[in-house]
């Protein structure tokens, strides 16, 4: 008698979802498991390089059909618009038709997106680093050369890493465009002085104007209005301020935090619905996995994707997985063409000297990003290839917590 297949449905084919899918497919290739990967796009693009794509630089992309060609994974193109975790069913919209997909295990990997709702006019008029659409990175590939030809003005809203990367990229590729970088608070306040100085020096060398301590009130087709009433005329605005996650998890009744991220245990199960795994930007562990905070990044997404695949493959085999545990080791920030800042990090996720900057930093960042992409694509053939440091930090943290509690219970000695 044929054993029925275990149906695994993966929503989202970014770094986390794709790495999970390929790694699990490699681990269970000889077992009765049916994996379906759902994504709105039909092509994989490396999100950390979309600011380069917007300036007509070549970046890696590959159709999902080609990536999954030699696997047993089914790819379904569409947008998830409904989730019923009680019935274990997802509704997917494809070409105006709705399809219901059922599952035994769901992997929620829908990632994050730029917040286009908080400021009036942003959704209607501002460009963002999405892959397609009239106000996307694809559209910027046409618009930016036109603005360069007439020596126009581009405003980048948001002074975080994405904003800095976008502003420096445009200024280095299109030197005749005036670029202004707007930030709500003091520029680079989240970084130590050394890193902030590197950012400021690079922006100054490229002629980028930093307008900090400036709250944006509204955005229109050709201007940005600040809270005090100051209006900055521009040819277009690119919005990078803040990231949000899809509302699907909250709407479906999964336990989420204030931002809408799915709350997960150390094995990346939803704390409210154990048959649902959540990974990447759309998930947040309720217990520290060995780092002081879990930040949105491709590095975090790749670790969570790999760990979830390991956990589910062990669960399917009737074995007990290990809890999520890792350490941040490095961060790479692009600063325009042939320039980047590469930071090594302490276990507490703080930058450590020395920093690698300029062309060496760019080469290091290129190698770093290329490794994540190649390791992701190699998971089906070599599902154990991608590994990470800090796998014992959770255990060490738990032992320290037990020790601290025992110390508090011991009566104080009388002198």
C-alpha positions as CSV (number, residue, x, y, z in Angstrom):
1,X,0.0,0.0,0.0
2,X,1.4,3.4,-1.0
3,X,2.1,5.7,1.9
4,X,0.3,9.1,1.5
5,X,2.6,12.0,0.9
6,X,3.1,14.7,3.6
7,X,2.1,18.0,2.0
8,X,4.4,20.9,2.7
9,X,3.4,24.3,1.5
10,X,6.0,27.2,1.4
11,X,4.7,30.7,1.1
12,X,7.4,33.1,-0.2
13,X,10.5,32.3,-2.3
14,X,13.0,34.9,-1.0
15,X,16.2,33.8,0.6
16,X,14.5,32.1,3.6
17,X,11.8,30.4,1.6
18,X,14.0,29.2,-1.3
19,X,16.8,28.0,0.9
20,X,14.3,26.1,3.1
21,X,12.7,24.5,0.1
22,X,15.9,23.3,-1.6
23,X,17.4,22.1,1.7
24,X,14.4,20.2,2.7
25,X,13.9,18.8,-0.8
26,X,17.5,17.4,-0.6
27,X,17.0,15.9,2.8
28,X,13.7,14.2,2.0
29,X,14.2,13.3,-1.6
30,X,13.6,9.6,-1.0
31,X,10.6,10.1,1.3
32,X,6.9,10.5,0.5
33,X,6.9,14.3,0.8
34,X,5.2,16.7,-1.6
35,X,6.7,20.3,-1.4
36,X,4.9,23.2,-3.1
37,X,6.6,26.6,-3.3
38,X,4.4,29.7,-3.8
39,X,5.5,33.1,-4.9
40,X,4.0,36.1,-6.6
41,X,7.1,36.5,-8.9
42,X,8.4,33.9,-11.3
43,X,12.1,34.8,-10.9
44,X,14.5,34.9,-8.0
45,X,16.3,38.2,-7.5
46,X,18.7,39.0,-4.8
47,X,16.9,41.6,-2.7
48,X,20.0,43.2,-1.1
49,X,21.2,44.3,-4.6
50,X,18.0,45.9,-5.8
51,X,19.5,49.4,-5.4
52,X,22.1,48.3,-8.0
53,X,19.4,46.9,-10.2
54,X,17.7,50.2,-10.1
55,X,20.8,51.9,-11.6
56,X,21.0,49.5,-14.5
57,X,23.7,47.3,-13.0
58,X,23.6,43.6,-13.7
59,X,22.5,41.5,-10.7
60,X,21.9,37.8,-10.4
61,X,18.4,36.5,-11.3
62,X,17.1,33.1,-12.3
63,X,13.6,31.8,-13.0
64,X,12.2,29.5,-10.3
65,X,11.3,26.9,-12.9
66,X,15.0,26.6,-13.7
67,X,16.2,26.6,-10.1
68,X,13.7,23.8,-9.2
69,X,14.1,21.9,-12.5
70,X,15.9,18.8,-11.0
71,X,13.9,18.7,-7.8
72,X,10.4,17.2,-7.1
73,X,9.3,20.6,-5.8
74,X,6.1,22.1,-7.5
75,X,6.2,25.8,-8.1
76,X,2.9,27.7,-8.1
77,X,3.0,31.4,-9.1
78,X,0.5,33.5,-7.2
79,X,-0.2,35.8,-4.2
80,X,-1.4,34.3,-1.0
81,X,-4.6,36.2,0.0
82,X,-6.1,33.9,2.6
83,X,-5.0,31.5,5.3
84,X,-7.1,29.2,7.4
85,X,-4.8,27.5,9.9
86,X,-7.6,25.5,11.4
87,X,-8.5,23.9,8.0
88,X,-4.9,24.0,6.9
89,X,-5.7,25.7,3.7
90,X,-4.2,28.7,1.8
91,X,-6.0,30.7,-0.9
92,X,-3.8,31.9,-3.7
93,X,-4.7,34.4,-6.4
94,X,-3.3,33.8,-9.8
95,X,-4.4,35.7,-12.9
96,X,-7.7,36.8,-11.2
97,X,-8.5,33.2,-10.3
98,X,-8.5,31.8,-6.7
99,X,-6.9,28.5,-5.9
100,X,-7.2,26.7,-2.5
101,X,-4.0,24.8,-1.5
102,X,-4.1,22.4,1.4
103,X,-1.2,21.4,3.5
104,X,0.0,19.3,6.4
105,X,2.8,21.7,7.3
106,X,2.9,25.4,6.3
107,X,6.1,27.4,6.0
108,X,5.3,31.1,6.3
109,X,8.2,33.0,4.6
110,X,6.5,36.1,3.1
111,X,9.3,38.5,4.1
112,X,8.9,42.2,4.5
113,X,8.4,45.3,2.4
114,X,8.9,49.0,2.5
115,X,6.3,50.8,4.6
116,X,4.4,52.9,2.0
117,X,1.3,53.6,4.2
118,X,2.6,55.7,7.1
119,X,3.2,59.0,5.2
120,X,0.5,60.5,2.9
121,X,1.4,60.4,-0.8
122,X,4.2,57.8,-0.5
123,X,2.2,54.9,-1.9
124,X,0.9,57.1,-4.8
125,X,4.0,59.0,-5.8
126,X,7.2,57.5,-4.2
127,X,9.4,54.8,-5.8
128,X,10.6,51.9,-3.8
129,X,13.0,49.0,-4.3
130,X,10.5,46.4,-5.4
131,X,11.1,44.3,-8.4
132,X,8.1,45.3,-10.6
133,X,5.4,47.9,-11.0
134,X,5.2,51.5,-12.2
135,X,7.1,52.8,-9.1
136,X,9.6,50.0,-8.7
137,X,13.3,49.4,-9.2
138,X,12.5,48.3,-12.7
139,X,10.9,51.6,-13.5
140,X,13.9,53.5,-12.0
141,X,16.1,51.9,-14.7
142,X,14.4,54.2,-17.2
143,X,13.7,57.2,-15.0
144,X,17.1,57.8,-13.5
145,X,19.0,58.1,-16.9
146,X,16.4,60.7,-17.9
147,X,17.0,62.7,-14.7
148,X,20.7,62.4,-15.2
149,X,20.5,63.8,-18.7
150,X,18.8,67.0,-17.4
151,X,20.8,67.3,-14.1
152,X,17.7,66.7,-12.0
153,X,17.1,66.1,-8.3
154,X,16.3,62.8,-6.5
155,X,15.2,62.7,-2.8
156,X,15.8,59.4,-0.9
157,X,13.5,59.2,2.2
158,X,15.0,57.2,5.0
159,X,18.5,57.3,6.5
160,X,18.9,53.7,7.4
161,X,21.2,51.2,5.6
162,X,18.8,50.9,2.6
163,X,18.6,54.6,2.3
164,X,22.4,55.1,2.5
165,X,23.0,52.3,-0.1
166,X,20.4,53.8,-2.4
167,X,21.7,57.4,-2.2
168,X,25.4,56.4,-2.7
169,X,24.5,54.1,-5.5
170,X,22.6,56.8,-7.5
171,X,25.2,59.5,-6.8
172,X,28.1,57.3,-7.9
173,X,26.4,56.0,-11.1
174,X,24.7,59.3,-12.1
175,X,27.0,62.1,-11.0
176,X,24.8,64.8,-12.5
177,X,21.9,64.0,-10.3
178,X,21.6,65.9,-7.1
179,X,20.8,63.5,-4.3
180,X,19.3,64.4,-1.0
181,X,19.0,61.9,1.9
182,X,16.2,62.7,4.4
183,X,16.2,61.1,7.8
184,X,13.8,61.7,10.7
185,X,16.4,61.7,13.5
186,X,20.1,62.4,13.7
187,X,21.9,60.7,10.8
188,X,23.4,57.3,11.6
189,X,22.5,57.6,15.3
190,X,22.2,53.8,15.6
191,X,25.9,53.4,14.7
192,X,29.0,54.1,16.7
193,X,31.0,57.2,15.7
194,X,33.5,55.4,13.6
195,X,30.9,53.9,11.3
196,X,28.9,57.1,11.2
197,X,32.0,59.0,10.1
198,X,32.6,56.6,7.2
199,X,29.0,57.1,6.0
200,X,29.2,60.9,6.3
201,X,32.6,61.0,4.5
202,X,31.4,58.8,1.6
203,X,28.2,60.8,1.2
204,X,30.1,64.1,1.3
205,X,32.6,62.9,-1.3
206,X,29.7,61.9,-3.6
207,X,28.0,65.3,-3.1
208,X,24.9,63.8,-1.3
209,X,23.1,66.3,0.8
210,X,22.1,65.0,4.3
211,X,18.9,66.5,5.6
212,X,18.5,65.0,9.1
213,X,16.1,65.8,12.0
214,X,13.4,66.1,9.3
215,X,10.0,64.6,9.5
216,X,8.3,64.1,6.1
217,X,4.7,65.3,6.1
218,X,3.6,64.5,2.6
219,X,5.0,63.3,-0.7
220,X,3.7,64.5,-4.1
221,X,4.7,63.8,-7.7
222,X,7.5,66.4,-7.7
223,X,8.1,67.5,-4.1
224,X,8.5,66.4,-0.5
225,X,7.0,68.5,2.2
226,X,8.6,68.4,5.7
227,X,6.7,68.8,8.9
228,X,7.6,72.4,9.4
229,X,6.2,73.3,5.9
230,X,9.5,73.3,4.0
231,X,9.0,72.0,0.5
232,X,11.8,70.2,-1.3
233,X,11.3,70.2,-5.1
234,X,12.5,67.0,-6.8
235,X,12.1,64.9,-9.9
236,X,11.2,61.9,-7.9
237,X,11.3,60.5,-4.4
238,X,12.6,57.0,-3.5
239,X,11.2,55.7,-0.2
240,X,13.3,53.4,2.0
241,X,12.0,54.4,5.5
242,X,10.8,51.5,7.5
243,X,9.8,47.9,6.8
244,X,6.5,46.2,7.4
245,X,5.4,42.6,7.1
246,X,2.3,41.3,5.3
247,X,-0.9,41.3,7.4
248,X,-1.9,37.8,6.4
249,X,-0.6,36.1,9.6
250,X,-2.4,38.5,11.9
251,X,-5.7,38.3,9.8
252,X,-5.5,34.5,10.0
253,X,-5.3,34.3,13.7
254,X,-1.6,33.3,14.1
255,X,0.1,34.7,17.2
256,X,2.0,37.8,16.1
257,X,3.8,40.8,17.7
258,X,2.8,44.4,17.3
259,X,4.6,44.6,13.9
260,X,2.7,41.5,12.7
261,X,5.6,39.1,12.8
262,X,4.7,35.5,13.6
263,X,5.9,34.5,17.0
264,X,7.9,31.3,16.9
265,X,9.5,28.9,19.4
266,X,13.2,27.8,19.2
267,X,12.2,25.2,16.6
268,X,10.5,27.9,14.4
269,X,6.9,26.6,15.0
270,X,4.2,29.2,15.5
271,X,3.5,29.4,19.2
272,X,-0.2,29.3,18.5
273,X,-0.3,26.8,15.5
274,X,2.5,24.1,15.7
275,X,1.8,22.9,12.2
276,X,2.9,26.3,10.9
277,X,6.6,27.2,10.6
278,X,7.6,30.8,10.1
279,X,11.0,32.1,8.9
280,X,12.8,35.2,7.7
281,X,11.6,38.8,8.2
282,X,8.0,37.7,8.9
283,X,9.0,35.7,12.0
284,X,10.4,36.5,15.4
285,X,11.6,34.0,18.0
286,X,10.0,34.4,21.5
287,X,13.3,33.1,23.1
288,X,16.6,34.6,22.3
289,X,18.6,32.4,19.9
290,X,21.9,33.6,21.3
291,X,21.8,37.1,20.0
292,X,20.5,40.3,21.8
293,X,18.0,41.0,19.0
294,X,17.0,39.3,15.8
295,X,17.2,41.8,12.9
296,X,15.8,41.6,9.4
297,X,18.6,40.6,7.0
298,X,19.5,38.1,4.3
299,X,21.9,36.5,6.7
300,X,19.2,36.0,9.4
301,X,16.8,34.7,6.8
302,X,19.2,32.1,5.4
303,X,19.9,30.8,8.9
304,X,16.2,30.5,9.8
305,X,15.5,28.9,6.4
306,X,18.2,26.3,6.9
307,X,17.3,25.6,10.6
308,X,13.6,25.2,9.8
309,X,14.4,22.6,7.1
310,X,16.6,20.7,9.5
311,X,13.9,20.8,12.2
312,X,11.1,19.6,9.8
313,X,13.2,16.9,8.3
314,X,14.0,15.6,11.8
315,X,10.3,15.9,12.8
316,X,9.3,13.9,9.8
317,X,11.8,11.2,10.8
318,X,10.4,11.1,14.4
319,X,13.5,12.7,15.9
320,X,14.0,15.7,18.2
321,X,15.5,18.8,16.6
322,X,17.8,21.3,18.3
323,X,16.8,24.9,19.1
324,X,17.7,27.8,16.9
325,X,21.0,29.2,17.9
326,X,23.4,31.5,16.0
327,X,25.7,34.5,16.2
328,X,26.1,37.5,13.9
329,X,29.6,37.6,12.5
330,X,29.6,40.3,9.8
331,X,27.6,42.9,8.0
332,X,28.2,44.4,4.5
333,X,26.9,47.8,3.5
334,X,27.3,49.1,-0.1
335,X,28.4,52.7,-0.5
336,X,28.1,53.1,-4.3
337,X,30.0,51.6,-7.2
338,X,33.2,49.8,-6.2
339,X,32.8,50.9,-2.6
340,X,31.4,49.3,0.6
341,X,31.9,49.0,4.3
342,X,32.5,45.5,5.6
343,X,32.2,45.1,9.4
344,X,33.1,42.2,11.6
345,X,30.7,41.9,14.5
346,X,30.9,40.9,18.2
347,X,28.6,38.2,19.6
348,X,26.5,41.1,20.8
349,X,26.1,42.3,17.1
350,X,28.3,45.4,17.6
351,X,30.9,46.4,15.0
352,X,34.5,45.5,15.7
353,X,37.7,47.2,14.3
354,X,39.3,47.1,11.9
355,X,36.7,48.0,9.2
356,X,37.2,47.1,5.5
357,X,36.2,50.1,3.3
358,X,36.5,51.3,-0.3
359,X,37.3,48.8,-3.1
360,X,38.4,46.0,-0.7
361,X,35.2,46.4,1.2
362,X,33.2,46.2,-2.1
363,X,35.0,43.0,-3.1
364,X,34.5,41.5,0.3
365,X,30.8,42.4,0.2
366,X,30.5,40.9,-3.3
367,X,32.0,37.6,-2.0
368,X,29.7,37.7,1.0
369,X,26.5,38.1,-1.0
370,X,27.7,35.6,-3.7
371,X,28.3,33.0,-1.0
372,X,24.7,33.4,0.4
373,X,23.3,33.0,-3.1
374,X,25.5,30.1,-4.2
375,X,24.9,28.3,-0.8
376,X,21.2,28.8,-1.3
377,X,21.1,27.3,-4.8
378,X,23.4,24.4,-3.8
379,X,21.1,23.2,-1.0
380,X,19.3,20.5,-3.0
381,X,22.5,18.8,-4.0
382,X,24.4,19.6,-0.8
383,X,21.7,20.2,2.0
384,X,24.3,20.4,4.7
385,X,26.6,22.8,2.9
386,X,25.3,25.9,4.6
387,X,26.2,26.1,8.2
388,X,26.8,28.9,10.7
389,X,28.5,29.9,13.9
390,X,27.0,30.1,17.4
391,X,25.1,26.9,17.4
392,X,25.8,26.4,21.1
393,X,24.9,29.9,22.2
394,X,21.3,29.1,23.1
395,X,22.4,26.2,25.2
396,X,25.1,28.3,26.9
397,X,22.5,31.0,27.5
398,X,20.1,28.6,29.1
399,X,22.8,27.2,31.4
400,X,23.7,30.7,32.5
401,X,20.1,31.5,33.2
402,X,19.8,28.3,35.4
403,X,23.0,29.2,37.2
404,X,21.8,32.8,37.8
405,X,18.4,31.5,39.2
406,X,20.2,29.1,41.5
407,X,22.5,31.8,42.8
408,X,19.5,34.0,43.7
409,X,17.9,31.2,45.6
410,X,21.0,30.6,47.8
411,X,20.7,32.3,51.2
412,X,23.1,35.1,51.9
413,X,26.0,34.2,54.3
414,X,26.1,36.1,57.5
415,X,29.5,37.7,58.2
